[in-house]
Amino acid sequence: MAETFLFSIAERVLAKIVHLSVDEVRLAFNVKTDLKKLEDTMISIKAVLLDAERQQHQNEKLRLCMWKLRNIFYDAEDVIDDFKCEALRKQDAINHPNINNLKVRVLGSFCLPLSFSLKMSHKIKDINGRLGELATEWNSFDLRQCDDSRHVFRRETISFVDSSDVIGSDEDKENIISMLMKPSEDRNVPVIPIVGIGGLGKTTLAQFVYNDDRVTSLFPLKIWICVSEEFDLSRLLKLIIQSINKEENCDDLTLEALHACLRGLLNDKKFLLVLDDVWNENQAKWVELRNLLRSTDGFSPSKIIVTTRSLKVASMMSSIPSYMLEGFSLDDCLTLFTKWAFNDGDERHHPNLTRIREEIVKKCKGVPLALRTLESLLFQKTDESDWIYIRESEIWRLQQHENDILPELKLSYKHLPSHLQRCLAFLSLYKKDEIYYSDKVIRLWMANGLLEYPNQNQEWEDVGERYLNELLSRCLIQKEKDFCLYFTFTMHDLVHDLALDVSQKECKIVNSETETVDENLVEVPRILEEIKKVQTIIIQDASVKSKVIHESLINLCFSKFKYLRALELRNSPLTALPNSIGTLRHLRDLDLARCEGIRELPRSFYKLRSLQSLNLRGTGLKQLPDSVQRLIELRHLEITVTAEHLKEIRAGCWTSLQYLKLNWCIGLECLPEGMQYLKSLRTLVLFRCGSLVLLPRSLKFVTKLEHLEIVRCFRINLKMELEEEEDKDLQLSLKTFSLLGLDDLGDLPRLLLQGSSSTLQQLRIKHCLELSVLPVWPLNLTSLRELEISSCHYLSALPEGIDRLTNLQFFGLLTWEWAAFLIESKILNYIQS
């Protein structure tokens, strides 16, 4: 069922009100009182929203009221963002004074602020009025304030399993039993975590192991506990005691008495304890239980098996690597589905259904509970149309019962904090089997205001990375490949179905067959005049659409969606952007990657003052226009130009820029002057700039630079010596430095690396064919953890004293002789050749 995300939206709008600066509020006269009224009203509504979200599925009137509130909250957010846009407009006028701006200041210094002030005052009063109209209805629901604790309640599991129903788990069972048989080297009871998404068969595998005869003979005492809800020590001790001795009455015992009773029952017996369905992430609670189970005499012979959906839970409870449960093979799935969908042997009488069966099974992606869900819809049905209907339908649209796959997966969703719920739902904008790029996803989250405000010494991008790591730890996304500066990840099809289900009113893929669209985020492959309000547009398969369709679509978007936050036009056949793009004052993310026909940007481009991310990679631009330098909110910039020189970066421009990538600038001979003004720059990537010869010494003033990557810049000379006395005490912040495919590289930039001697953690040198010797000075890189050198064929030796790099953990090697030397020197924890 579609979610309103009302609590998350309210949090975001309130945070924006709080973060309005005094100067921004002063942009409009006499709105401070109305803003305070809006804030107070939203605070009182937010206080009971969690209770409302829990009750809405049983109260249709409440649910409809919440949708009304949602629309009002979105309008409130747009109004608050208008203050920011106006502040940016005024700042731009100050930074770039000209005749037109002068006329505005002299002739319109009173009129324009008054116009803005009246407009803002009217909008805020209107929102307060709409909230007031809903107040009576809202108060009638008698909602209560409650905390944001996320409890999940799942059916209770038992230890019994019918082995004849278990297919495809033999190898997993043998692996777990092998782990159980390994001797312990700790007083703490070893914990074996079984990890995977909901419905994958973690509980079934644990049951399969628990009932194996070898396990029964190995452990005289076996205990099965379904944890599921709150990880309460007293409750768990009672369950363990009653599992050992059903006659034991311990309901009224204190914690101390429960401990004494448990110790008496265990009496240093060798036991196997299964803790099924653990969600607790509070380490203190786990340690309390672990310590009570600890052996009192030497190494513990006992073992614990834990099933969980969270890698964070697994790593907290165990030092043993998690046993990641994978999906069943196609053959096992077919066997299992046939066993459940047909009575014994009946499939032979329906060869037409057998053919459809394989296509249905593939939809389940190896998840047994998904197989069971679809099987239950088809059991004893032999009409081919029923089977075709299931084959053609999205799983999330099919009717499901409490213990079916989607409700089971939704437990993971409900356990997420509210801000992560919206971020997960946002990923449904992309197709199934999409390869997601972490940096791109973070920028889209940021553009749509889905990230919490960063703490001190944090950036927005850091918050986004934390969110992704949280989703990774909960197995809701899976990392594919790490590229140092970003990583790719995928989402299981069934989790994608879950995201589609909860985001029905928030995100939708729209095509010419879609009849109604009232969503906030829409993916628009074709013109849909019915769309009313949109914040994000992603045009997929753009290269196959005609130029005429794209021009019509873009003109429609620019004329109707004034509060657009993100626009992706990758591979578009467009040859120009309309000048009306300047009306998109709220646009924060614009992706024009591989729009080869675009050779210049419109004159109004400077008006996109809210822009945080701009991707011009693979465009046909000759030069980067001055208008781009006026975008003071810009944090991420990727550019391709054909010019030999970029215009000088002026003081006060790009003060927020975090990431700069020059991509395929094949004629570019040098970086622009004024690099020292990029005070916030953390990442610089130079990719296939074949004419680039030197790095400017002004890079030494970019003191926040953490990541520098130079790829296939064949002519570049990186020799940067310490020329001035002040260079010797230079303090830089480089953490990763990559030199890849630099044919003429003869030396390393001493100025940058020695200035980062206490911060550099990763150094990669690959396919640098002319590099024949490493200098001795890199031995001062005391924080270096990863050193990767490969395909540098003339590099035959390591510098003396490399054993002083005591923090080195990873080494990508050129020869086995080096490997032998490093292993013998006991320098490394891990070596890759």
N, C-alpha and C positions, 0 to 999 in steps of 0.2 A: 504494500500500500504506500502511496506517495507520502513523503514526509514534508512538513512545513518548514523545518529548520528554524523555527521562530526564535528559540532561545539563542541560537548562534547569531542570527541576524540582529536581535536586540542587543546582544553583547557588543557586536561590531559598531552599531550606530551610537551606542552610549560611549564607547571608547573614542569614537571620532569627535563627539561633542566635548568630551573631557580634554582631548588633545587640540581643540581649537585654540589658537594663540589669541592673546588680547588684541593684537593688531588685526587679526582676521575678523574677530567679532566686531571691531570698530568700523569695518568696511560698510556696515549697515547701521543706520541710526535706530535707536529704540527697539532693538531686537533682543537685548540681553534678558529682559524679563520673560519674553515669550520662549526663548531658548531654555531658560531655567525651568519653565513650566513643562516644556516638552521632555526635558531630562527627568524631572521628578515623576511625571506620568509614566515614562518608559521604565524607570526603576521599579515603580510599584507593580507594573504589569510583569516585568521580568522576574520579580520575586516569586510569582506563582506559576510561571510558564512551565517549569518542569512537571508540576502536578497536572497542568493542562495537557502536556504532551503525553502523559501516561493515561489520561482519561479519554482522550479524543476519539479513540477507536471504539469506545462504547457509547459515545455521545455525539450524535451527528450535528446537533445545534452548536455544540462547543467547537467542533471541527470547522464548521462553516465560519464561525466567528473568528477563529484563528487564521483562516485564509484572508479574511478582511483585514485583520491586523497586519498580516504579512505584507499586503499591498501598501498599507499606510507606512510601515517601517521602511520599505524600499523607497518610497517617495521622500521620507525623512532623510534617508541616506543621501539621495541625490541633492537635496537642498543643502545639507551640511557640506557636501563636496563642492557645491557652488561657491562657498566661501573660499575654499582652497584655490579654485580656479581663478577667482577674482584677485586673490593675493598674488598669484603667479603672473597674472596680466600686469599688475602694477609694478612688480619687481622687474619684469621684462622691459617695461617702459623706462624704468630708472637705469637699467643696465645698457640699454640701446637707445639713447635719446636721438631723435631726428626731427625734421620739420613737422611731420605729421603728429608725432607724439607731443611736440611743443604746443601745437594748436589745441590738442586735447587738454593739455594741462592749463593753458591760458584761457581758452574759451569754454572749456567744459569741465573745469575743476569742480564746479558745484553741480552741474546738471547730471553728469554721469554717475557720481556717487549717489546722488539723490534717486536716480532711476533704479540703480541696483538696490539701494536701501528699501525703497518702496516695494520692489518686487520680492525681496527676501522677507520683508515683514508680512506681506500678504500670504506668501507660501507657508511660513511657519504658523501663522494664525489659522490658516486653512487646515493644516495637519492637526493642530491642537483641537480644532473644532470637530474634525472627523473622529478623533480619539474620544472626545467628549460624547459624541452621539452613540458610540459603542459602549460607553462606560456602564450604563444600566444593564445591558445584556451581559456584559463581561462579569459584573459583580454578582449577577444572579446564579452563576455556576458555583459560587461558594468554594473557590479554590484555596488551597493551603500552601504555605511556603514549605519547601523541602530542599534538601541538599542535592548536589550533583553527583552523588555516589552512584556507580554503575553496577548493579547487581544483576546476575543472570540466574534464571531458574529453569533448570532442565529436568527432564524425567530422570528418576533414579535408575541407576544401572545395577546389575547383579553380576556375579562371577561366572554364571553358567552360560555356555554357548553350545549349540548343536554343531559339532564338527562337520557334519554333512552339509551344512549351509555355508561353510567357509571355503571359498575358492580363491586361489591366487595369493594366499598369504603364507605359503609354506616357507619360502625363502626368508621373508621377514621374521617368521617365527624362529627359524633356526639361528638367525643372526642375534636375536634378543636372547635366546637360551644360551648361546655361546658367551654373551656378555654376562649373563647370570653366573656362569660357571667360573669366571675369572676370579682369582683370590683377591681379597681386599688388602689395601695397604694403609688403612686409616681407621681410627676409632669411630669416626662418623660412618653411618650406614651409607654405602654407595648408592647413588640414585641414577637410574637409567631413564632419561626422558624420551618419550615418543611424541613427536611433534608433527602437526599438519593441520590443514583447514578442516572445518566442520564437515562431517559426512564422509571422510576419507577412510574410516575404519580403524581409528586408533583404539577405541574401546574393544572392538572385535578382536584385534590383534592381541591386546592385553589379556582378554578372556581365553583366547586360543593358547597363549603361553601358559597362563595360570593353570589350565586344566591338562597340560601335558604330563604324562606319567613321569618323565625324567625330572620335571620341576617338582612334582609332588614328592618324589623320593629324595630330592636334594634339600627341600625345605620342609621339615616336620610340621611347621606352623605356617599357614597361609592366611592372609587377611585381605579382604577386598573392601575398600571404602570409596563410595561415590562422594566426592567433595562438592563439586558443582557450585553451590552458593557460597556464602561468606566463609572465609577460612578462619573459623573460630576455634581456638585451642581446646577449650572445654568441650565443645561439641564433638570435635574430632577424637579426643581421648575417650569419650563415652562410646562413640561408634566403634573404636578399635577394641575397647574392653568387651563390649557386647558381642563383637564378632568372634573374639577368642572364647568367651564364656557367656553363652546366652542367658544363663541363670543369674548372672551378676546384676544386681540392682544398684545402679550408680547415678540415678537421676538427681539426687539431692546432695551428692558429694562435692566438697570444695575442690579447687584445682590441686591443692596439696594432696588431698586424699585420693584423687584420681591418679596422680602421678605414682603414689605408693602402690595403689591397686595394680596399675599397669606394670610396674617393675616386678611385682610379685608374680603376675601372670607370665611375663616374658622370661624372667629368671635366666637371662643370658641364653635363651633358646635361639636357635637359628631360624629366622623367619623371612618370609617374603611378604612385603606390604605393597599393595597396589593402591595408589591414590589416583582415581579416575576423574578426569575433567577438572583440572586445577586452573583457576583464573587469578589467584592471589599474586600480586606483585610487591607485597610488603615483605621485605626480607626479614624484618624483626619477627614477624609472626611465624615464618618458616623456621627460623633459627630456634625459636622456643620449642617447636615440635621436634626438630632434628636433635636437639640436645637431650630431650627426654628419651629418645630412641637410641642414643649413643651407647656403644659397648662399654661396659665397666672393666673389661679384662682384655687388653690387647686389641688387635685388629678385629673389626666387626665381620663376622661370617655372613651376616644377613644382607638383604638387598631390598631396594625400593624401586618400583616401576611407577613412573608418573606419566599420565597422558595430558597433553595441553595443546592449545592452539597458539601458544605464545613462545617465541624463542627467548624473550626476556625472562619469562617464568622459568624456562628450562635452564638457562645459564645461571639464574639466581639459586636454583635448587641443586645444581650439579656441576661438577668440574668435568664430567664425562661429556664428550661431544654429543649433541642431540642426534637421535635417530630420526631422520627426516623421512616421513612416510610418503612414498610416491603413489601415483594413481595406478590402477590395475592396467595390465596390457589389454590390447583390443581382443585377443583371443579369450582371455579370462572374463572380460566383460560380456562377450557374446555368450559364453557358456553360462554365466550367472544370470543374464537377462532371459535366456531361453528357459532356464530352470524355473525362474519365477513367473514368467509370462504364460507359459504353457503347462498343461498337465503332461505327465511323463509320455514322451513320444508323440504328442499331438502336433508338434511343429512339422513333422514329416507330411502331414496332410494339408499344409498351407505353405507351399513353396513361394507363393507371391508375398506372403508376410515375412518370410525368412529373408528375402532380398531387402525389404524395407527396414528390417530389424537392424542391420549393420549401420545404416545411416542414422537411426535413432540412437543407437549405442554410442556413436561417435560424438553426439551432442553432449554426452555425460563426461567426456574427458577423463575417464578412468575412475570417477568417484562412485563408489558402490551405492551410497544413499541416493544419488541422483538416478541410478539404474532402478533402484527399488521404487522411487517415486513414479517414474514413467511406467514401470511394469505394473504398478497398482492401478494405473489408469487404463491399462490394456488387458488386464487379466481376463481370460476367457472371452475376449472380444475377437471375432474373426472377420469382421467386416473391414475390408481394405481401406475404406474411407476413414475409419477411426484411426488407423495406423498412420495414414497419410497426414491427417490433422495433427497428430503428435509430432510427426517428423517436421512439418512445416512451421510449427508454433515455437515461439521463444519459451524457454522453460519458465521464465518469470511470469508469463501471462497465463500459465496453466493453473487450474484449481489445485490447491495443496492443503494438506492437513497438518496438524500440529507437529508431527514428527517427520515430515517430509523435508526435502533438501533445502528449500528456500527459508522456511522458518528456522531450520537448524543453523544456516549461515547467518541469518539475521541476528542470532544471539551474539555473534562476533561484532556485528555492526552496533548493536545496542550497548555493548560494553565499551565502545569508543567514546572519548570525550566529544562534546557537541561540535567543537571546531573541526575535529578529524572526520566526523560523519559527513559534513558538507564537502570536505576535500576529497573523500572517497567517492561520494556521489558525482562530483565534478568529472571524474575520470570516465564516466559513462559517455561523455561527449565523443570519445574516440571509438573506433570499431573494435570488435573482438579480434584477438591475436595482434593487436597493435604493439609495436615496440615503442615504449615510452622513453623519453629522454628527461632525466631528472631536472636538469637546469631549465628546460622548456616548461615542464609542468609547474615548477616553482614560480616562474615568471607569470604564468597564467593564473595561478592561485593568488599571487600578489596583485595582479591587475584587477581581480574581482574582489579584493578586500577580504580574502579568506584566511589571512594570516594574522595571528595575534601581534600586537605591538612588541618589538624586540626589547629585551632588557638592555641595561647599560653595557657597552662594549660588544653589543651584538648588532648584526645587520638583518634586514628582512630575509635575505637569502639564507642566513643561518637558521632562522625559524623554519623556513621551508624544508631545509635538510633534516631538521629534527622531526618534522612531521613525516617525511618519507621514511626515516629510520624507524619511527614508531609503527608505520604500516608494514614495513618489512618484518619487524619483530613479531607482529601478530599474524604473519603468513598471509596477509591480504594482498600483497604484491610480492613478486619474486625477482631478485636481482639477476640480470643476464650477464652483463660485462661491465667491468670498471675501467673507465678511461682517464683516471687520475682527476681531471677537472670536473667530470660528471660521470654518471653511470646510466646504463639502460636497464629497464625492468619490464616485466610483463604482468598481466593480471589473468588469473584463471578464468575461463569462460563463465563458470558458475558464479564467481565473485562479481564479474561484469554484469551478469544477470541480476544479482543482488543490487548493484549500483543503479542499474536501469530501473529496478522496481521502486527504490526509495526516492529516485529523482524524477519521477514521472512529470511533476509540475515544475521542475527546476531546469532540467536539461532534456532535450529531445532531438533525435535525428529527424529532420523534416525533408520530405520529398514531394513531388507533384501529387502524390496520392493522399497526402496527409490533409485531413479535412479541417481540424481545429488546432490552433496553436496559441496558447496563452502563457508560454513558458518564459522564464527570465533569461535562460541561456539557450541559444538555438544554433544548430549546425545547419547551414542553409546551402544545399547544393543547387537550388533553383529559386526563381522569383516566387515569393509567396506574399501577395498583397495583404493577406489577413493578419500577418504578424503585427503586433501592436508595440510591444516594448521588449527590447533585447539588450543584453549587456555584452555577450560574446558571440562572435560569428567565426566559425571555422569552415572554410570551403574545402572539402576533400575532393580528390581527383580533379583538381583545377585544370590540369593540362589537357584534359579531354573535353572541356567545355569550350564553346565558341567565344570569340572576342566580343561579339554582340551581346550574348547572354551576360558576360561578365560586366560589361559597361552598364547594362540596364540594372543588374543586381547591385553594383556599387553605387550607382546614382540613387537607387531605392534606399539602400542602407544609410547613405549620408543624409538623405532628406528626412527619413523617418526616425532613425535611432540616435537621437541627440545625446543620449547618455551611454553610448557604446563605450565599453572599457577595453575590449580586446578584439582585434581583427586579424585573421590569418588568411593571406592570399597567396600562399606558396604556389609556385609553378604557374601563376596566372598568365594568360596570353595578353593581358593588358599592356598597352604601350604608353599609357599616361594615367595619372591619378587626377580626378577632377579637382578644381580649385575649391570646391565645396567641402573638401576634407577638413578645411580649417574650422568648420563649425563643430567638429567633434572635440569639444573642450575637455571632455572627461576621458578621452582615449589614453590608455596607459601602455598598451602593448600592440605594436604594429609589426607584422611579419610579412615582408615582401621577398623572402628568399627565393632565388632562382626565377624572379620575374625579369627575364632577360630583355624584354622589350622596353622596360622603363629606363630612359636615358637622362631624365631630369625630374626633379621634384617640383610640385606646384608652388607658386609664390606665397600661398597662404600656409605653407607647412610650418612656419615658425609659431603659428597659433596653437599647435598641438603641445601646449606648455605642460600638460600633465603626463606626457609620454615618459615612461620609465624604461621601456625596452623597444629598441628599433633594430630590425634585422634587414639589412640591405645586401646580404651576401648573395653573390651570383646575379646581381642586377647589371644593367648596362650603363650605370652612371659614369660620366667622365670625371667629375669632380664632386666632392662633398660640399654642398652649398652652405653659405653662412647661416642659413635658417636652422640648420641642425645644431650649430654651436649655441643657439639661443635656447635650446631645450635644457633648462637648468635642472630638471628633475630626472634626466636620463641616467640610468644605472647600468644598462646593458646595451652595447653598440657593436654590431657586426657590419662591416662595409667591404664592398668591392668597387674599386674605381680604376679607370684606365690611365689616369694622370701620372706624371712622373713625380710630382710633389703635391703634398696635401697642404691646405692653408694652415697658417700658424694658429695654434690654440691660444686664444686670448685669456687674459686674467679674468677670473669670475665665471668662465664658461665650464661646463661639465664638472662642476664641483662635487656632484653626487656620483659620478661615473665609477662603477665598480669593475666592469668587465669591458675590455676593448679587444676586438679581433679584426685584424686586417687579413682578408681572405682573397687569394688569387688576384692581388694587386700586382700584376705581372710587370708593369712599367714603373712601379714605385721605387725610387732610388734611395730614399731616406725617410725616416719617421718625421712627422711634423715638428716644427719648432714649438716650444712652449709646453713640452711634456711635463715640465716641473710644476705646472698648474693643476695637474691631475692628482690632487691631494688625497682623494679617496680611492684611487685605482688599486684593486687587489689582484686582478688577473689581466695579463697581456699575452695575446696569442698572435704570432706572425705565421701565416700559413701560405706556402707557395707564392711568396713575393720574390720572384726570381731575379729581379734587378736590385734588390736591397743589398747595400754594401756594408753599412755600418749601423751600430746602435749609437744614439746620441748620449753623450756623457751626462746630459740633463736627467737621465733615468736615475741617477744617484739621488736625486731630490724627491723621487717618488717613493717615499719611505714606507708607505703602507703596502707596496707591491709584494704579494705573497706567492704568486704563481706566474712563471714566465715559460712560455712554450714556443720554440722556433722550429718550424717544420718545412723542409724542402725549400729553403731559401738558399739556393746553391752558391751564390757569390758572396755571402755575408762573411765578414771578418769580425770576430768577436774579441779580438785582443784589446782589452781595456785595462791598462796598467794604472797603478797608483801614481798619478802625476803631481798631485799637490799634497802639501803637508797635512791638510785637513782630511784628505782621503784615508789616511791611516786609521783615523778614529771614526770612520763612517759607520753608522748603525742603520742597517737595512732590515727587511722583514721577510725575505724570500723563504718559502717553505718547500716549494717544488720547482725544479728547473729541468726542462727537457730540451735536448738538442737532437733532432731527428732528421736524418737525410741531408746533412749539410756537407756537400761534396768537398768544399774548399776549406773546411774547418781545420785550422792548424794549432789553435790554442783556445783556452777557456777564458772568459771575462773575469779577470782577477778582481777588478773593482767591485763587481756585483757579488761575487761569491765570497770574497773575504769580508765584505761588509755584512754578509749574512751568515757568518761562521757560527753564530750561536743559535740560529733559527732554522737553517736549511735541513730538511728531513729526507728529501728524495732528490736524487740526481740521476737522470737518464741520458745516456749517450748512445745513439743507435744509428747505424748506417752512415757513419762519418768516415768516409773512405781514406782521407788524407791524414787523419789524426794518427800520429805515430808514438807520441809520448804524453803521459800525464805529468803535470808539474807536481812538485812536492807540497806546495801550499794548500791543496785540498785536504791535507791531513789535519788542518786546523778546524775542519767542519765537525765540531764535537757533538752536534745533535743529529748527524746524518744516520738514518736508519735503513734507507734503501739506496743501493748503488747498482744501477743496471747498465752494463756495457755490452753491446752486442753488434756484430757485423762491422766492427772497426778493424779491418784486416791487417793494417800496418801496425796496430797497437799490440806489441808483443810482451810487454811487461807492466807490472804494477809498480808504483813508486815505493821506495823503501819507507818503512815505518807505518805501513797501512794498518798494522796490528794495533796502532794507537786509536783507531776508530772503534772504540769499545761498544758503541750503541748500535753498530751495524747488525741488522737482522735479516736482510734479504740482499742477494747478489745475483744479478743476471750476468752470466759469464760468457767469455769468448772461447776459452780453451779448458780442457780437463786438467792441464797442468796448473792453471790458476786455482781450480777447484781443490786440487790436492793440497796446494800451499795453504789455502784459506782454512780448510778443514784441519790440517795439521797444526796451524797457528791458533785454532780454537777461537776464531774471530767471530764466526757467524752462527746464528740460530737456524737459518734456512738458506739453502742455495738452490738456484735454478739454472740449468744449463740448456 
